Amino acid sequence: MDIANRVRERRKSLGLTQYQLAEMTNSAQASIQKIEKGTTKNPRNIEAIAKALQCTPEYLRFGVGDFDNASIGPELKSKLPLISWVQAGAWADIQEISRIEAEHFLCPINCSEKAFVLRVQGVSMEPKFQDGDLIFVDPEAACVHGSYVVARLDDDNQATFKQLIIEGGQKYLKALNPNWPDQLIPINGNCTLVGRVVFTGKSL
């Protein structure tokens, strides 16, 4: 077994996607893909990858070191409140509740104190995001081209979950589902980006 297999197997054992591992290590998903394909043999950020995968760099490189696959799990850094439901398919009313009364979920990603959790509804973001998935949103994380974001329609106090596309200075909200009728929603003056999705908990 080489580093490609060890990274891939360790990632899957923790229930992480390549995108999530990339987010945890401040790298591109393409970089993780190259490692798991064997194209990149000696990653420069091996220490960050090892930390995210809860093992040592030596384990990833050589398969040695103090590592027990059965006993090590992801480090849970934050306990975030489920504050509202966001419908992925169309604009949906935000129904906020008190953080004290909210159900909380543990997240392995470092995030701000303002971060929160939403439960996806709808099919506009399939196949990457399924109905029932939990999305962990950080209002202080930078929203850049390609980010998955939650946006609020200010006039109606409604929200949606889409991918942010920036082209020629114009911002759009994109549905991932190729069969969704409204593929691109232009962002105008009455729409605010609430925050970026920094982690996803898949529904069972």
Secondary structure by P-SEA (a helix, b strand, c coil): ccaaaaaaaaaaaacccaaaaaaaacccaaaaaaaaacccccccaaaaaaaaacccccccccccccccccccccccccccccccccccccbbbbbccccccbbbbbbccccccccbbbbbccccccccccccbbbbbbccccccccccbbbbcccccbbbbbbbbbcccbbbbbbccccccccbbbbccccccccccccccccc
